[in-house]
Amino acid sequence: MPGLRIERMELEHLDEVLEIERASFPTPWLRQAFLSELCNNPVAHYYVGLVDDRVVGYGGMWVILDEAHITTVAVRPDFRGRYIGERLVRHLLAEARGLGAKRATLEVRSSNTAAQSLYRKLGFASRGVRKGYYSDTNEDAVIMWCTLENELPRSRGQAAAWKRGRGKGAARSGD
Ligand SMILES: CC(C)(COP(=O)(O)OP(=O)(O)OC[C@H]1O[C@@H](n2cnc3c(N)ncnc32)[C@H](O)[C@@H]1OP(=O)(O)O)[C@@H](O)C(=O)NCCC(=O)NCCS
């Protein structure tokens, strides 16, 4: 997605984040949940994707010792399919690695094949199921893990730059 900037989530982003949240999840987080993550949780790291200063997606994680736990990722419905989700998750994983994380985990609804494909593309693999984890629909959670000790699979842009002989430095880390 040309023109996508990834920045730390700030309080001023919350109105737009909540709009995306409501459009993305059956039981959306309320403002208080994001406030608590941004203001009171020292292990929380949240980012927004911006296009022309509009929030088009966001993602967050907790990093505790050498483990990152991705807590949320969502993209505005009209901006999906443009590699914004992928850029956000790559960014989270690169930041997590920079903070010393050696592996990352997340839970995803068993019916959410789009998100599972995204995570698998970035090196996650399914490592278990939590039965009935989502109380709103009684749906199972697939637990996925990824090791951060190896390079992430390259994005298409990075791969193209590499082939053109510009090497690793052609793309910013995490994008
Ligand atoms: C999951 C979500 C974040 C993906 O964001 P996105 O920006 O639309 O996805 P991207 O364009 O970055 O897609 C990257 C990869 O994800 C996978 N993917 C994304 N959408 C997909 C779909 N509808 N069906 C199958 N695979 C899909 C593909 O592997 C894709 O790569 P490819 O096109 O090279 O095969 C987005 O659909 C969303 O916000 N969903 C609602 C919230 C949600 O479910 N969040 C995850 C909670 S665990």
The ligand as an SDF file (V2000), in Angstrom:
LIG
                    3D

 48 50  0  0  0  0  0  0  0  0999 V2000
   -7.1110  -10.2610    8.9170 C   0  0  0  0  0  0  0  0  0  0  0  0
   -6.8900   -8.8510    8.3540 C   0  0  0  0  0  0  0  0  0  0  0  0
   -6.1580   -8.0310    9.4300 C   0  0  0  0  0  0  0  0  0  0  0  0
   -6.0170   -8.9540    7.0890 C   0  0  0  0  0  0  0  0  0  0  0  0
   -5.6710   -7.6550    6.6880 O   0  0  0  0  0  0  0  0  0  0  0  0
   -5.5220   -7.2540    5.1420 P   0  0  0  0  0  0  0  0  0  0  0  0
   -4.8200   -5.9560    5.0880 O   0  0  0  0  0  0  0  0  0  0  0  0
   -6.8450   -7.3350    4.4630 O   0  0  0  0  0  0  0  0  0  0  0  0
   -4.6100   -8.4440    4.6090 O   0  0  0  0  0  0  0  0  0  0  0  0
   -3.3790   -8.3060    3.5900 P   0  0  0  0  0  0  0  0  0  0  0  0
   -3.8390   -7.5750    2.3710 O   0  0  0  0  0  0  0  0  0  0  0  0
   -2.2110   -7.7540    4.3150 O   0  0  0  0  0  0  0  0  0  0  0  0
   -3.1160   -9.8390    3.2110 O   0  0  0  0  0  0  0  0  0  0  0  0
   -1.8830  -10.4730    3.4780 C   0  0  0  0  0  0  0  0  0  0  0  0
   -2.0750  -11.9650    3.4100 C   0  0  0  0  0  0  0  0  0  0  0  0
   -3.0940  -12.3670    4.3350 O   0  0  0  0  0  0  0  0  0  0  0  0
   -3.8710  -13.4280    3.7700 C   0  0  0  0  0  0  0  0  0  0  0  0
   -5.2330  -12.9370    3.5410 N   0  0  0  0  0  0  0  0  0  0  0  0
   -5.7040  -11.6780    3.7430 C   0  0  0  0  0  0  0  0  0  0  0  0
   -7.0300  -11.6120    3.4580 N   0  0  0  0  0  0  0  0  0  0  0  0
   -7.3970  -12.8490    3.0840 C   0  0  0  0  0  0  0  0  0  0  0  0
   -8.6470  -13.4230    2.6850 C   0  0  0  0  0  0  0  0  0  0  0  0
   -9.7720  -12.6900    2.6380 N   0  0  0  0  0  0  0  0  0  0  0  0
   -8.6690  -14.7410    2.3880 N   0  0  0  0  0  0  0  0  0  0  0  0
   -7.5630  -15.4950    2.4470 C   0  0  0  0  0  0  0  0  0  0  0  0
   -6.3350  -15.0050    2.8060 N   0  0  0  0  0  0  0  0  0  0  0  0
   -6.2660  -13.7080    3.1240 C   0  0  0  0  0  0  0  0  0  0  0  0
   -3.1930  -13.7720    2.4470 C   0  0  0  0  0  0  0  0  0  0  0  0
   -2.2160  -14.7500    2.7440 O   0  0  0  0  0  0  0  0  0  0  0  0
   -2.5240  -12.4580    2.0690 C   0  0  0  0  0  0  0  0  0  0  0  0
   -1.3800  -12.6050    1.2680 O   0  0  0  0  0  0  0  0  0  0  0  0
   -1.4980  -12.9900   -0.3160 P   0  0  0  0  0  0  0  0  0  0  0  0
   -2.5340  -12.0890   -0.9000 O   0  0  0  0  0  0  0  0  0  0  0  0
   -0.1100  -12.7430   -0.8470 O   0  0  0  0  0  0  0  0  0  0  0  0
   -1.8960  -14.4340   -0.3260 O   0  0  0  0  0  0  0  0  0  0  0  0
   -8.2510   -8.1790    7.9540 C   0  0  0  0  0  0  0  0  0  0  0  0
   -8.9820   -9.0780    7.1550 O   0  0  0  0  0  0  0  0  0  0  0  0
   -9.1270   -7.7800    9.1300 C   0  0  0  0  0  0  0  0  0  0  0  0
   -9.0080   -6.6660    9.6570 O   0  0  0  0  0  0  0  0  0  0  0  0
  -10.0280   -8.6970    9.5600 N   0  0  0  0  0  0  0  0  0  0  0  0
  -10.9460   -8.4090   10.6820 C   0  0  0  0  0  0  0  0  0  0  0  0
  -10.1860   -8.3860   11.9970 C   0  0  0  0  0  0  0  0  0  0  0  0
   -9.4610   -9.6800   12.2520 C   0  0  0  0  0  0  0  0  0  0  0  0
   -9.9760  -10.7620   11.9660 O   0  0  0  0  0  0  0  0  0  0  0  0
   -8.2450   -9.5780   12.8160 N   0  0  0  0  0  0  0  0  0  0  0  0
   -7.4340  -10.7080   13.1710 C   0  0  0  0  0  0  0  0  0  0  0  0
   -7.7660  -11.1380   14.5360 C   0  0  0  0  0  0  0  0  0  0  0  0
   -6.7780  -12.5420   15.0340 S   0  0  0  0  0  0  0  0  0  0  0  0
  1  2  1  0
  2  3  1  0
  2  4  1  0
  2 36  1  0
  4  5  1  0
  5  6  1  0
  6  7  2  0
  6  8  1  0
  6  9  1  0
  9 10  1  0
 10 11  2  0
 10 12  1  0
 10 13  1  0
 13 14  1  0
 14 15  1  0
 15 16  1  0
 15 30  1  0
 16 17  1  0
 17 18  1  0
 17 28  1  0
 18 19  1  0
 18 27  1  0
 19 20  2  0
 20 21  1  0
 21 22  1  0
 21 27  2  0
 22 23  1  0
 22 24  2  0
 24 25  1  0
 25 26  2  0
 26 27  1  0
 28 29  1  0
 28 30  1  0
 30 31  1  0
 31 32  1  0
 32 33  2  0
 32 34  1  0
 32 35  1  0
 36 37  1  0
 36 38  1  0
 38 39  2  0
 38 40  1  0
 40 41  1  0
 41 42  1  0
 42 43  1  0
 43 44  2  0
 43 45  1  0
 45 46  1  0
 46 47  1  0
 47 48  1  0
M  END
$$$$
